[in-house]
């Protein structure tokens, strides 16, 4: 069964091509105006004070444009560059920004991202066997029904420096919350290189979260009732609260923000996107298993529960201390829940445990002598 990386691509709303064509037209107008006022100044048709007033008015207009681009989440690079070069260079600065934008608009049609560029320089000429080998060494496939974390733990405890560095790269590339302890081990390693690499990985998670959170909060500040933005914010916070690398206080804040955003989304858009299930599991993790149970059960009434949902429902019943309902559900549904996904997620083991219980034998044998 192939295991996918836990990390999800989060696309910030600021696109790199929004507003470029508009600013190109604005730059042409500013260039013409600058040429005209310089000509009038040199021929004595206007005074220097009039020239400066017009020049600084144009600079102010560029500043307002940059603020507008920031508010609209458009590409800020050219407005900021234009503000700098036009303020200092006048018509020469305007000409410079026009030439830069012409080159950008022409080259961006054929540009590729860094990963594609690097792939073109160093193509992977793997055979079928080579591809299989790459998947094995990268831990992309799991054939044991359980993710085996022992090698990473052993490497961090007993491995050589280069082995630890490679293990941390694999952890970062195919991150799963169960790898969090590997990063924490790296933070306390005797080698400063390992500590720096582990800290850099954690810092990247924190930086990505902070940047995406800031973008979404700005978006919601302008449009507080945007259901899509609320859903993205809730998903971002819920996802990061599960990474296992943030401290307890910050994780609790993420979950509170996720719950608040999901609740607002429900009021605006109703159900959908498994909101009741995700919200219920959030409440359970925050300690309100009763509320979590109500929401998850409401979701399960309308949708056939998948093994992960069942697993979380069983955990919610356990945290609610309703062992009777837990045992009743296990006995009723054990035979109907089959399949590779159920087996690999551990649901069948939990159901079997609560269906029949565990026979510990004579209680006297459990008492230490």
KARANOR-V311907 format. One record per run of one state. SS is the DSSP state (A for helix, B for strand, O for the rest). FROM is the first residue (numbers start at 1). TO is the last residue. If there is no record, write none. Layout:
# KARANOR-V311907
ss = <SS;SS>
from = <FROM;FROM>
to = <TO;TO>
This chain:
# KARANOR-V311907
ss = <O;B;O;A;O;A;O;A;O;A;O;A;O;A;O;B;O;A;O;A;O;A;O;A;O;A;O;A;O;A;O;A;O;A;O;A;O;A;O;A;O;A;O>
from = <1;2;3;20;43;48;73;77;90;91;108;114;122;128;138;141;142;150;159;161;174;177;188;192;223;227;242;248;270;275;286;289;303;307;320;323;337;340;345;347;357;363;367>
to = <1;2;19;42;47;72;76;89;90;107;113;121;127;137;140;141;149;158;160;173;176;187;191;222;226;241;247;269;274;285;288;302;306;319;322;336;339;344;346;356;362;366;369>
